[in-house]
Amino acid sequence: MINVKNKLTLSPLSAFLLKAGAVYAVWHLLYDYILLPDGRLDTFLSFSGVRLAAGVLSILGWEVESAGRVIAIFGTGGVEIQNGCNGLELLGLYAGFIIAYPGPMRKRLLLLAGGLLVLYFANVFRISAFALSDVYIPQHWDKVHTYSSYVIFYPLVLGLWYTWTVISDQQNIFSGGEFSSA
C-alpha cells in the first residue's frame, strides 16, 4: 500500500484553499439545513440589531419606534430587517476565512470574536442608517440598501482579514507554489 501522505505535500496556498472550501461547504450546509430552518439565530440578529439601533438613534436625539424586526423614526413607515439583511451570511464568510487561514489558535480566537463583534455593531450602524435614509432620502432607499454593504461591511471584512494575515505570523502562503514530493 502506498503512503500518499509521504508522496505529496500541499503548498500552503493549496492547503488554505482546500480548508477554505471545506469550511465554506460546512457553513452552507449548517446554515441551509439547521440555522435557517430553526430561525432563532436570524431572529436574534434581526431583533437585537433593531433594538440596539433604536437605542443609538434615541440617544442621538431621534424619536424612534421599534418592534421586532421593524425600526422607524417617528412619523415614517420604517424599515424591516429581514433574514438576508441581518449580517449572518457575512459573519459566516468572515469566520470562514479566519478559520481557514493558518495561524496560532489564541490569536485566531481573539480576532474571530473581536471581528464578529465589530461586524455585528457595524450592522447596528447600518440598520440606523436605513432608518435615517427612510426619513431624509427615501427616494434613494434602494441605493442605500444595495450599496451599504459595499460601503460599511466589505471594507471592514477586508481590513479584518488583512489584519489576520499580518498578525497570524505566517510566512506568505502565496509564495512557493506547487505540489512537492517528499
C-alpha positions in Angstrom: 0.0 0.0 0.0 1.3 3.4 -0.9 1.5 6.1 1.8 0.1 9.1 0.0 1.0 11.5 2.8 4.7 10.9 2.3 4.4 11.3 -1.5 2.6 14.6 -1.8 2.8 17.8 0.3 0.4 20.6 -0.4 1.7 24.1 -0.8 0.4 26.4 1.9 -1.8 28.1 -0.6 -3.3 24.8 -1.8 -3.9 23.8 1.9 -5.6 27.1 2.6 -7.8 26.8 -0.5 -8.9 23.3 0.4 -9.6 24.2 4.0 -11.5 27.3 3.0 -13.6 25.3 0.5 -14.4 22.8 3.2 -15.3 25.5 5.8 -17.5 27.2 3.2 -19.3 24.0 2.4 -19.8 23.1 6.0 -21.1 26.7 6.7 -23.6 26.5 3.9 -24.8 23.0 5.0 -25.1 24.2 8.6 -26.9 27.4 7.6 -29.2 25.9 4.9 -30.2 22.8 6.9 -30.0 23.8 10.5 -29.8 27.5 11.2 -32.2 28.8 8.5 -35.0 26.3 9.2 -34.6 26.8 13.0 -34.6 30.6 12.6 -33.6 31.6 16.1 -30.1 33.0 15.2 -31.5 35.0 12.3 -34.3 36.3 14.6 -31.9 37.2 17.3 -29.6 39.1 15.0 -32.6 41.0 13.4 -34.4 41.8 16.7 -31.3 42.7 18.7 -29.9 44.8 15.8 -33.1 46.8 15.6 -33.2 47.2 19.4 -29.7 48.5 19.5 -30.1 50.7 16.5 -33.2 52.2 18.1 -31.3 52.8 21.3 -28.4 54.5 19.5 -30.8 56.7 17.5 -32.7 57.6 20.6 -29.6 58.6 22.4 -28.7 60.8 19.4 -32.0 62.6 19.7 -34.3 61.0 17.2 -37.8 59.8 18.3 -37.7 56.1 17.4 -40.3 53.4 17.2 -39.3 49.8 17.0 -41.0 46.4 17.3 -39.4 43.1 16.4 -37.8 43.5 13.0 -39.1 47.0 12.3 -37.5 50.3 13.1 -38.8 53.7 12.3 -38.2 57.3 13.0 -41.5 58.6 14.4 -43.9 59.5 11.7 -42.3 57.3 9.0 -43.2 53.8 7.7 -39.9 52.4 8.9 -37.8 49.6 7.6 -37.9 45.8 8.3 -34.7 43.9 8.9 -35.3 40.6 7.2 -33.0 37.5 7.5 -31.0 38.4 4.4 -30.1 41.8 5.9 -29.1 40.9 9.4 -25.5 40.2 8.6 -25.4 36.4 9.4 -24.1 35.3 6.0 -21.3 37.9 6.2 -20.4 36.8 9.7 -20.1 33.2 8.4 -18.0 34.3 5.5 -15.7 36.3 7.7 -15.3 33.5 10.2 -14.6 31.0 7.4 -11.5 32.9 6.3 -10.2 33.3 9.8 -10.7 29.6 10.5 -9.1 28.5 7.2 -6.1 30.8 7.2 -3.2 29.4 9.2 -2.0 30.9 12.4 -1.9 30.5 16.2 -5.1 29.5 17.9 -5.1 32.1 20.6 -4.7 35.0 18.1 -7.3 33.3 15.8 -9.9 33.1 18.6 -9.3 36.7 19.6 -9.6 38.1 16.1 -12.6 35.8 15.4 -14.5 37.0 18.5 -13.4 40.6 18.1 -14.1 40.7 14.4 -17.6 39.2 14.8 -18.4 41.9 17.4 -17.1 44.6 15.1 -19.2 43.3 12.2 -22.3 42.9 14.5 -22.1 46.6 15.6 -21.4 47.7 12.0 -24.7 46.1 11.2 -26.3 48.1 14.0 -24.9 51.2 12.4 -26.2 50.0 9.0 -29.7 49.5 10.5 -29.6 53.0 11.9 -28.6 54.4 8.5 -31.5 52.5 7.0 -34.0 54.2 9.4 -32.4 57.6 8.8 -32.4 57.2 5.0 -36.1 56.4 5.2 -36.6 59.8 6.6 -34.1 62.0 4.8 -33.6 60.4 1.4 -36.5 58.0 0.8 -36.1 58.4 -3.0 -32.7 56.8 -2.6 -33.7 53.9 -0.3 -32.9 51.2 -2.9 -29.4 52.6 -3.5 -28.7 52.9 0.3 -29.9 49.3 0.8 -28.0 47.9 -2.1 -24.7 49.7 -1.6 -24.5 49.9 2.2 -22.7 46.5 2.3 -20.0 47.8 -0.1 -19.5 50.9 2.0 -19.8 49.5 5.5 -19.3 45.8 5.6 -16.8 44.9 2.9 -14.1 47.3 3.8 -14.3 46.2 7.4 -14.2 42.5 6.4 -11.2 43.0 4.1 -9.4 45.1 6.8 -10.0 42.4 9.4 -8.9 39.7 7.0 -5.8 41.7 6.2 -5.1 42.1 10.0 -5.4 38.3 10.4 -2.8 37.7 7.6 -0.4 40.1 9.4 -0.9 39.0 13.0 -1.0 35.3 12.2 2.8 35.3 11.9 2.6 33.1 8.8 5.1 33.4 6.0 3.5 34.4 2.8 1.3 31.5 1.8 1.1 32.8 -1.7 4.8 32.3 -2.4 6.1 28.9 -3.4 3.6 27.0 -5.1 3.4 23.6 -6.5 2.9 20.1 -5.0 6.3 18.9 -3.8 7.4 15.4 -3.4 9.0 14.3 -0.2 
